[in-house]
Each structure stands twice: as structure tokens, then as C-alpha cells.
Amino acid sequence: NGVYEKAQQQAVEGFKALGWPMDSINPPRATFYLWLPIPPRYTSCEQFTNELLEVSGIVAVPGTAFGRYGEGYIRLSLVTPEHELAEVIRRMGEDGFRFE
């Protein structure tokens, strides 16, 4: 649980720096994934995940993969090593993926 909690903290801090409203998301404790809303400029979670993959080489699962109520969200796995999670945040920031 400690490993997942540390990864979650790293992700929460990183996405907060990219503008995501992490204070209001309230992620579950000690889990290996994170649900995030897509930035408002996107019309679907598939559009966002496709662009994220094409531009930054980052794989995220569109929320609709888990059912229709997942629209507007993505799910990210937090099982990667610390340096890879830092690389995801870095790439997203450099490539303009912010919650705006």
C-alpha cells in the first residue's frame, strides 16, 4: 500500500502542477490507478487519450472503456516506476497537456 500511496502522491502533485483540480478530485487511498477529468477543451475522453498517445506517447485509458458513465474521464495506472511517472508529467507539460 505504501508504494501505491507514494505513486499516487507523486501523480497528484504532478497533475496539480499541470492545472488539474486535484483538491476536489479526492482520489481513493492506496490504489494503483487514478481517475482524472479530461480538460474542458476536449469533446470526448477518446479524443483526449488519442491526442495524448499521438503527441506525447502516453497511454491512458478512456473512461468509456469502463462504461458510459466514464465519459469525460481517463484512468491512469500508477504501477510504473517513479522515474517513468515523472516522465509522463514532464512530457504532458512540455507538450501542452494542461487542464485549461
C-alpha positions in Angstrom: 0.0 0.0 0.0 2.8 2.4 0.8 4.2 2.0 -2.7 0.9 2.9 -4.3 0.3 5.7 -1.9 3.7 7.2 -2.8 2.9 6.9 -6.5 -0.4 8.5 -6.0 1.1 11.4 -4.1 3.6 11.9 -7.0 0.8 11.8 -9.6 -1.5 14.2 -7.6 1.3 16.7 -7.2 2.3 16.4 -10.9 -1.2 16.8 -12.2 -1.9 19.7 -9.8 1.1 21.5 -11.3 -0.5 20.9 -14.7 -3.7 22.6 -13.6 -5.9 19.6 -12.7 -8.3 20.4 -9.8 -6.7 17.8 -7.6 -8.1 19.3 -4.4 -11.6 18.5 -5.5 -10.9 15.1 -7.0 -10.3 13.2 -3.7 -8.6 10.1 -5.1 -9.2 6.8 -3.2 -6.5 5.8 -0.8 -3.8 3.2 -1.6 -4.9 2.2 -5.1 -3.0 1.6 -8.2 -5.0 3.9 -10.6 -6.2 7.4 -10.8 -9.3 8.8 -12.5 -8.9 12.3 -13.9 -11.4 14.6 -15.7 -10.4 15.5 -19.3 -9.5 19.1 -20.0 -12.6 21.1 -20.9 -11.4 21.8 -24.5 -11.8 18.2 -25.4 -15.2 16.8 -26.6 -14.6 13.2 -25.5 -12.2 11.1 -23.5 -11.3 9.2 -26.6 -10.2 12.4 -28.3 -8.0 13.3 -25.3 -6.4 9.8 -25.0 -5.8 9.6 -28.7 -4.1 13.0 -28.8 -2.1 12.2 -25.6 -0.8 9.0 -27.3 -0.1 10.6 -30.7 1.7 13.7 -29.3 3.4 12.5 -26.2 3.4 8.7 -26.5 1.4 8.3 -23.3 -1.1 5.6 -22.9 -4.2 6.4 -20.8 -7.5 4.5 -20.8 -10.6 6.5 -21.9 -13.2 6.3 -19.1 -15.7 4.9 -21.6 -13.8 1.6 -21.6 -15.4 1.1 -18.2 -18.9 2.1 -19.3 -20.9 5.1 -20.5 -20.5 7.0 -17.2 -16.8 7.1 -17.7 -17.2 9.7 -20.4 -15.2 12.9 -19.6 -12.6 11.0 -17.6 -9.4 9.0 -18.1 -7.9 6.3 -16.0 -4.2 6.1 -15.4 -2.3 3.3 -13.9 0.2 4.1 -11.1 2.2 0.9 -11.3 5.1 2.3 -13.2 8.4 3.2 -11.6 8.8 6.7 -10.1 11.0 8.0 -12.9 8.5 6.9 -15.5 5.6 8.7 -13.8 7.8 11.8 -13.6 8.5 11.4 -17.3 4.7 11.3 -18.0 4.2 14.5 -16.1 7.2 16.1 -17.9 6.0 15.2 -21.4 2.5 16.3 -20.7 3.7 19.7 -19.5 6.1 20.2 -22.4 3.5 19.1 -25.0 0.9 21.5 -23.6 -1.4 19.0 -21.9 -2.9 21.1 -19.1 -6.3 21.2 -17.5 -7.4 24.5 -19.1 
